[in-house]
Amino acid sequence: MQDFVKILGLKHRREVAGKSAIFSGEHFVLEETDWYLLNLFRLWWHYGISFLRLQMWVEEVMEKFMRIYKYQAHGYAFSSLEELLRSLGGDAFVNMTQRSVAESLLEVGVTQRFVDDVIAAVLRSSYGQSVLVPAFAGAMSLAGAQGSTWAVEGGNKLVCSGLLKLTKANVIPARVTGVSLHSSEGRALYQVHYEGSEGQGSAFYDMVVVTTPLHPSRSNFTFENFEPPIADFPGAFQPSVTSVVHGYLNSSYFGFPDPKLFPFASILTTDTPDLFFNAMDNICPVNISAAFRRKQPQEAAVWRVLSQQPLDKQQLKTLFRSYYSVQVTEWQTYPRYDAAKSLPPILLHENLFYLSGVEWVASSMEMIAVAAKNVALLAYNRWHQDLEKIDQKDLMHKVKTEL
């Protein structure tokens, strides 16, 4: 993503300092301080060397994953998610989509207590799910939680609008309803049907990339004239509720009767049955001036609360002493990783490609960007019959010899 940001001339949004803590429903099991060494000491005191083992595991996964950028820089593409993963980390990466992150971490010596407290809190915050998510998705989530991610000044949406402008794409403002197969001079020809403000329409294309999830809970998309038929893929998506609340935090609920003493800007939670929210944080605007500062804990601030169900009035009263406004968005965010055991295909037909299947490996902007470039390279290489650039083995050696 950072490469896109550089190309588009966008700016990195300034970071605003804020401490985090993990809440069990009764007390904080881990609290961040202003001192790095003290934070390390607390991690060691509570969990031994589990943090170091976690970091080594995540770094090993990410080091192998980063190979994809070298492969793509040399024009290599993959016709399936399994082949892509296998090129990066062998069968071990493919297996990481089938076994849980908890199982993988326990295997490398991370303690059960660390998994229950820290790993569970991170995954509840990112995916809204438990430590039973697949290891690869868990590794990506944990890598993002270590502070290496960053935001765009003005909002991450500027990446999408900037890329559309840069590519001079012809955008038709309409909802695509389906694709039907035709033929022209022995080649597949795809008719894309859509509905817009001016009614229904369609257009013919040599290549089509489907980006909407093709799963029963999300898909209202049809395929016609395909043999064998293209059906929905098994699996469901995790419902999530984001509540943006402008109000006064009820610090007493978290064990701080005096709101002036509440030190945290971000609160994660353990997997406790009585907890009705996954995480909450004091959010900052997308544009941050040099003079911007976080509100003092006793002042009204804007908080984002993540939960699996809409918050009722009693729950809002539990978290906030009072509030001015509440804006609620309910949506299906990430795949339910326990709902499917196989990865969707990339190739649906000769020149019909599927992008969103990568979310079942791991769901993030980075993964979607990687998958999009892979589809673009795959389409290009297939169109020009450059089969030496598709699903090649031992790519690390090939890339080195090409330098």
C-alpha positions as CSV (number, residue, x, y, z in Angstrom):
1,M,0.0,0.0,0.0
2,Q,2.8,2.4,0.7
3,D,4.0,2.1,-2.9
4,F,0.5,3.3,-4.0
5,V,0.7,6.2,-1.6
6,K,4.1,7.3,-2.9
7,I,2.9,7.1,-6.5
8,L,-0.2,9.2,-5.7
9,G,1.8,11.8,-3.7
10,L,-0.3,11.3,-0.6
11,K,0.9,12.2,2.9
12,H,1.3,10.0,5.9
13,R,-1.2,11.1,8.6
14,R,0.6,12.2,11.8
15,E,0.5,9.8,14.6
16,V,-1.1,10.9,17.9
17,A,0.3,9.2,21.0
18,G,-2.1,7.1,23.1
19,K,-1.7,4.2,25.4
20,S,-3.6,0.9,25.1
21,A,-4.9,-1.7,27.7
22,I,-6.6,-5.0,27.7
23,F,-9.8,-5.3,29.8
24,S,-11.2,-8.6,31.1
25,G,-14.6,-7.2,32.1
26,E,-13.5,-6.8,35.7
27,H,-10.0,-5.4,35.5
28,F,-7.1,-4.6,33.1
29,V,-5.0,-7.6,32.6
30,L,-2.3,-5.6,30.8
31,E,-1.6,-1.9,30.6
32,E,0.7,0.1,28.4
33,T,2.9,2.8,29.9
34,D,4.9,5.7,28.4
35,W,8.1,3.7,29.0
36,Y,9.2,1.1,26.5
37,L,11.4,-0.9,28.9
38,L,8.7,-1.0,31.5
39,N,6.2,-2.3,28.9
40,L,8.7,-5.1,28.1
41,F,9.2,-5.9,31.7
42,R,5.5,-6.2,32.3
43,L,5.1,-8.5,29.3
44,W,8.0,-10.7,30.7
45,W,6.6,-10.6,34.2
46,H,3.1,-11.8,33.2
47,Y,3.9,-14.0,30.2
48,G,7.6,-14.9,30.2
49,I,9.2,-15.0,26.8
50,S,5.9,-15.6,25.0
51,F,6.1,-12.1,23.5
52,L,9.5,-12.8,22.0
53,R,8.3,-16.1,20.6
54,L,5.3,-14.4,19.1
55,Q,7.4,-11.7,17.5
56,M,9.8,-14.3,16.0
57,W,6.9,-16.3,14.6
58,V,5.2,-13.2,13.0
59,E,8.5,-11.9,11.6
60,E,9.3,-15.3,10.0
61,V,5.8,-15.3,8.4
62,M,6.1,-11.7,7.2
63,E,9.6,-12.2,5.9
64,K,8.4,-15.0,3.6
65,F,5.3,-13.1,2.7
66,M,7.3,-10.1,1.5
67,R,8.7,-12.3,-1.3
68,I,5.5,-11.6,-3.2
69,Y,6.6,-8.1,-4.0
70,K,9.8,-9.3,-5.7
71,Y,7.8,-11.9,-7.7
72,Q,5.3,-9.3,-8.8
73,A,8.0,-6.8,-9.7
74,H,9.3,-9.5,-12.2
75,G,5.8,-10.1,-13.6
76,Y,5.1,-13.5,-12.0
77,A,1.5,-14.5,-11.3
78,F,-0.4,-17.4,-9.8
79,S,-3.6,-19.0,-10.9
80,S,-4.8,-20.1,-7.5
81,L,-4.4,-18.9,-3.9
82,E,-2.8,-22.2,-3.0
83,E,-0.1,-21.7,-5.6
84,L,0.5,-18.2,-4.4
85,L,0.9,-19.3,-0.8
86,R,3.1,-22.3,-1.8
87,S,5.5,-20.0,-3.7
88,L,6.0,-17.9,-0.5
89,G,6.2,-20.5,2.2
90,G,5.7,-23.9,0.8
91,D,3.0,-26.3,2.1
92,A,3.4,-24.7,5.5
93,F,1.7,-21.5,4.3
94,V,-1.1,-23.5,2.8
95,N,-1.6,-25.4,6.0
96,M,-1.7,-22.1,7.9
97,T,-5.1,-21.5,6.3
98,Q,-6.4,-24.7,7.8
99,R,-5.2,-24.7,11.4
100,S,-5.9,-22.1,14.1
101,V,-3.5,-19.4,15.2
102,A,-3.8,-20.6,18.8
103,E,-2.6,-24.1,17.8
104,S,0.3,-22.7,15.8
105,L,1.4,-20.3,18.6
106,L,1.2,-23.0,21.3
107,E,3.3,-25.2,19.1
108,V,6.2,-22.6,19.1
109,G,6.1,-22.2,22.9
110,V,3.7,-19.3,23.4
111,T,1.8,-19.9,26.7
112,Q,-2.0,-20.4,26.9
113,R,-2.3,-17.4,29.2
114,F,-0.7,-15.1,26.6
115,V,-3.0,-16.5,23.9
116,D,-6.1,-16.0,26.1
117,D,-5.2,-12.5,27.1
118,V,-3.2,-10.8,24.3
119,I,-3.8,-12.8,21.1
120,A,-7.6,-13.0,21.8
121,A,-7.8,-9.3,22.4
122,V,-6.0,-8.4,19.2
123,L,-8.2,-10.8,17.1
124,R,-11.4,-9.5,18.7
125,S,-10.4,-6.0,17.8
126,S,-9.3,-6.8,14.2
127,Y,-11.5,-9.7,13.1
128,G,-14.2,-9.8,15.8
129,Q,-13.4,-13.5,16.2
130,S,-11.6,-15.8,18.5
131,V,-8.1,-17.4,18.5
132,L,-9.6,-20.2,16.3
133,V,-9.1,-18.1,13.2
134,P,-6.6,-19.6,10.8
135,A,-2.9,-19.0,11.5
136,F,-2.2,-17.1,8.4
137,A,-5.0,-14.6,9.0
138,G,-3.9,-14.4,12.6
139,A,-0.3,-13.6,11.7
140,M,-1.4,-10.8,9.4
141,S,-3.6,-9.3,12.1
142,L,-0.8,-9.6,14.7
143,A,1.7,-8.0,12.4
144,G,-0.6,-5.0,12.0
145,A,-1.1,-4.7,15.7
146,Q,2.7,-4.2,16.2
147,G,2.5,-0.6,15.1
148,S,4.0,-0.9,11.6
149,T,0.8,0.2,9.8
150,W,0.0,3.8,9.0
151,A,-2.9,6.0,7.7
152,V,-3.2,8.5,4.9
153,E,-3.7,12.2,5.6
154,G,-7.3,12.9,4.6
155,G,-8.4,9.3,4.8
156,N,-7.4,6.0,3.2
157,K,-10.3,6.4,0.7
158,L,-7.9,8.8,-1.1
159,V,-5.9,5.8,-2.2
160,C,-8.9,4.4,-4.2
161,S,-10.0,7.7,-5.7
162,G,-6.4,8.6,-6.5
163,L,-5.8,5.3,-8.3
164,L,-8.9,5.7,-10.4
165,K,-7.8,9.2,-11.4
166,L,-4.3,8.0,-12.2
167,T,-5.4,5.1,-14.4
168,K,-8.0,7.3,-16.2
169,A,-10.5,4.4,-15.7
170,N,-13.9,4.8,-17.3
171,V,-16.1,4.4,-14.2
172,I,-19.8,3.6,-14.8
173,P,-21.7,4.6,-11.6
174,A,-24.0,1.5,-11.4
175,R,-24.4,-1.7,-9.5
176,V,-23.4,-4.8,-11.5
177,T,-26.0,-7.5,-11.3
178,G,-24.4,-10.4,-13.3
179,V,-22.3,-11.7,-16.1
180,S,-23.4,-13.8,-19.1
181,L,-21.0,-15.8,-21.3
182,H,-20.9,-15.3,-25.1
183,S,-18.3,-16.1,-27.7
184,S,-16.6,-14.2,-30.5
185,E,-14.2,-15.8,-33.0
186,G,-13.5,-18.6,-30.7
187,R,-12.8,-16.4,-27.7
188,A,-14.9,-16.0,-24.6
189,L,-16.8,-12.7,-24.5
190,Y,-18.5,-11.5,-21.3
191,Q,-21.6,-9.4,-21.1
192,V,-21.7,-7.4,-17.9
193,H,-25.2,-6.4,-16.7
194,Y,-25.8,-3.5,-14.4
195,E,-28.4,-1.1,-12.9
196,G,-27.9,2.6,-12.6
197,S,-29.8,5.8,-12.0
198,E,-30.8,5.7,-15.7
199,G,-32.0,2.1,-15.6
200,Q,-30.6,-1.2,-16.7
201,G,-27.6,-1.5,-19.1
202,S,-24.9,-3.9,-20.3
203,A,-21.5,-3.9,-22.0
204,F,-19.2,-6.5,-23.5
205,Y,-15.7,-7.2,-22.3
206,D,-12.8,-9.6,-23.2
207,M,-11.9,-9.8,-19.5
208,V,-13.8,-9.4,-16.3
209,V,-12.7,-9.2,-12.7
210,V,-15.3,-10.0,-10.1
211,T,-14.6,-8.2,-6.8
212,T,-17.9,-8.7,-4.9
213,P,-17.8,-11.7,-2.4
214,L,-19.6,-14.7,-4.1
215,H,-21.0,-16.2,-0.9
216,P,-24.7,-16.8,0.0
217,S,-24.8,-14.1,2.7
218,R,-23.3,-11.4,0.5
219,S,-24.0,-12.3,-3.2
220,N,-26.9,-11.0,-5.3
221,F,-24.9,-11.6,-8.4
222,T,-25.8,-14.1,-11.2
223,F,-23.8,-15.9,-13.9
224,E,-25.6,-17.0,-17.1
225,N,-24.6,-19.5,-19.9
226,F,-21.7,-20.9,-18.0
227,E,-21.1,-24.7,-18.2
228,P,-20.5,-26.0,-15.6
229,P,-22.4,-23.3,-13.7
230,I,-20.6,-20.9,-11.4
231,A,-22.2,-21.2,-8.0
232,D,-21.8,-19.4,-4.7
233,F,-18.9,-20.5,-2.6
234,P,-19.5,-21.9,0.9
235,G,-18.9,-19.6,3.8
236,A,-20.4,-16.7,5.7
237,F,-19.2,-13.3,6.9
238,Q,-18.8,-12.0,10.4
239,P,-21.4,-9.4,11.4
240,S,-20.0,-6.3,13.1
241,V,-21.3,-3.1,14.5
242,T,-19.3,0.2,14.7
243,S,-20.7,2.8,17.1
244,V,-19.2,6.3,16.9
245,V,-20.1,8.0,20.2
246,H,-19.4,11.6,21.1
247,G,-19.6,11.7,24.9
248,Y,-18.0,11.4,28.3
249,L,-16.3,8.1,29.0
250,N,-17.5,6.3,32.2
251,S,-14.1,5.6,33.6
252,S,-15.6,4.1,36.8
253,Y,-16.6,1.0,34.8
254,F,-12.9,0.4,34.1
255,G,-11.8,1.0,37.7
256,F,-11.0,4.7,37.5
257,P,-13.5,6.7,39.7
258,D,-11.7,9.9,38.9
259,P,-11.9,10.4,35.1
260,K,-8.9,12.7,35.1
261,L,-6.7,9.7,35.9
262,F,-7.9,7.5,33.1
263,P,-4.8,7.1,30.9
264,F,-5.9,4.9,27.9
265,A,-6.9,5.9,24.4
266,S,-7.5,2.3,23.2
267,I,-9.2,-0.6,25.1
268,L,-9.1,-4.1,23.9
269,T,-11.0,-7.0,25.5
270,T,-10.4,-10.6,26.3
271,D,-12.8,-13.3,25.2
272,T,-15.1,-13.0,28.2
273,P,-18.8,-14.1,27.8
274,D,-20.2,-11.1,29.7
275,L,-18.4,-8.5,27.7
276,F,-20.7,-6.8,25.1
277,F,-18.0,-5.0,23.1
278,N,-14.8,-6.2,21.3
279,A,-12.8,-3.0,21.5
280,M,-13.1,0.8,21.8
281,D,-10.8,3.6,21.0
282,N,-10.6,7.4,21.2
283,I,-10.5,8.3,17.4
284,C,-8.8,11.2,15.7
285,P,-9.9,13.1,12.6
286,V,-8.5,12.1,9.2
287,N,-6.8,15.5,9.0
288,I,-4.5,16.3,11.9
289,S,-3.1,19.7,12.4
290,A,0.2,20.4,14.2
291,A,-1.8,21.8,17.1
292,F,-4.1,18.9,17.5
293,R,-4.2,17.1,20.8
294,R,-6.4,14.4,22.2
295,K,-9.1,15.4,24.6
296,Q,-8.4,15.1,28.3
297,P,-10.1,12.0,29.8
298,Q,-12.6,14.1,31.7
299,E,-13.6,15.9,28.4
300,A,-16.2,14.8,25.8
301,A,-14.4,12.9,23.1
302,V,-15.3,10.8,20.0
303,W,-15.0,7.1,20.7
304,R,-15.4,4.2,18.3
305,V,-16.9,1.1,19.9
306,L,-16.7,-2.3,18.0
307,S,-19.3,-4.9,18.9
308,Q,-21.1,-7.9,17.4
309,Q,-24.6,-6.5,18.3
310,P,-25.9,-3.0,18.4
311,L,-25.4,-1.4,21.8
312,D,-28.6,-0.8,23.8
313,K,-29.2,2.2,26.0
314,Q,-28.0,0.3,29.2
315,Q,-24.8,-0.7,27.5
316,L,-24.1,2.8,26.3
317,K,-24.8,4.0,29.8
318,T,-22.3,1.5,31.1
319,L,-19.5,2.8,28.8
320,F,-20.4,6.6,28.9
321,R,-21.6,8.9,31.7
322,S,-23.4,10.9,29.1
323,Y,-23.2,11.4,25.3
324,Y,-24.2,13.9,22.7
325,S,-24.6,11.6,19.7
326,V,-24.3,8.0,18.5
327,Q,-23.8,7.0,14.9
328,V,-24.2,3.2,14.3
329,T,-23.1,1.2,11.2
330,E,-23.9,-2.5,10.9
331,W,-22.1,-4.5,8.3
332,Q,-20.6,-7.8,7.4
333,T,-16.9,-7.2,7.7
334,Y,-14.6,-10.2,7.6
335,P,-15.1,-13.9,6.6
336,R,-16.2,-16.2,9.4
337,Y,-13.1,-18.2,9.2
338,D,-14.7,-21.3,10.8
339,A,-17.4,-21.4,8.1
340,A,-15.3,-22.8,5.2
341,K,-12.3,-25.0,5.0
342,S,-11.3,-24.5,1.3
343,L,-10.0,-21.4,-0.5
344,P,-12.0,-20.0,-3.4
345,P,-10.5,-20.0,-6.9
346,I,-9.0,-17.1,-8.7
347,L,-10.0,-18.3,-12.2
348,L,-13.8,-18.7,-12.7
349,H,-13.5,-19.0,-16.4
350,E,-11.1,-18.5,-19.3
351,N,-10.8,-14.7,-18.7
352,L,-13.1,-14.3,-15.8
353,F,-11.2,-13.7,-12.5
354,Y,-12.2,-13.5,-8.9
355,L,-10.5,-11.1,-6.5
356,S,-12.2,-11.3,-3.2
357,G,-11.3,-15.0,-2.5
358,V,-8.1,-13.7,-1.0
359,E,-10.0,-12.6,2.1
360,W,-10.3,-16.2,3.1
361,V,-6.5,-16.3,3.4
362,A,-6.4,-13.0,5.3
363,S,-8.5,-9.9,5.1
364,S,-6.7,-6.6,4.9
365,M,-6.1,-3.7,2.5
366,E,-2.6,-5.1,1.9
367,M,-3.9,-8.5,1.0
368,I,-6.4,-7.1,-1.4
369,A,-3.7,-4.9,-3.1
370,V,-1.5,-8.0,-3.5
371,A,-4.4,-10.0,-4.9
372,A,-5.4,-7.3,-7.3
373,K,-1.9,-7.0,-8.8
374,N,-1.7,-10.8,-9.1
375,V,-5.0,-10.8,-11.0
376,A,-3.7,-8.1,-13.3
377,L,-0.5,-10.0,-14.0
378,L,-2.3,-13.2,-14.4
379,A,-4.7,-11.7,-16.9
380,Y,-1.9,-10.1,-18.8
381,N,0.3,-13.2,-18.9
382,R,-2.7,-15.5,-20.0
383,W,-3.7,-13.0,-22.7
384,H,-0.2,-13.0,-24.2
385,Q,0.3,-16.7,-23.6
386,D,3.4,-16.0,-21.4
387,L,3.0,-19.2,-19.5
388,E,6.6,-19.0,-18.1
389,K,5.3,-16.2,-15.9
390,I,2.5,-18.3,-14.3
391,D,2.7,-20.8,-11.4
392,Q,6.5,-21.2,-11.7
393,K,8.3,-23.2,-9.1
394,D,11.5,-22.2,-7.2
395,L,10.8,-18.5,-7.9
396,M,13.4,-17.2,-5.4
397,H,16.1,-18.8,-7.5
398,K,14.6,-17.6,-10.7
399,V,14.3,-14.0,-9.4
400,K,17.9,-14.0,-8.3
401,T,19.2,-15.1,-11.7
402,E,17.1,-12.4,-13.4
403,L,18.8,-9.6,-11.4
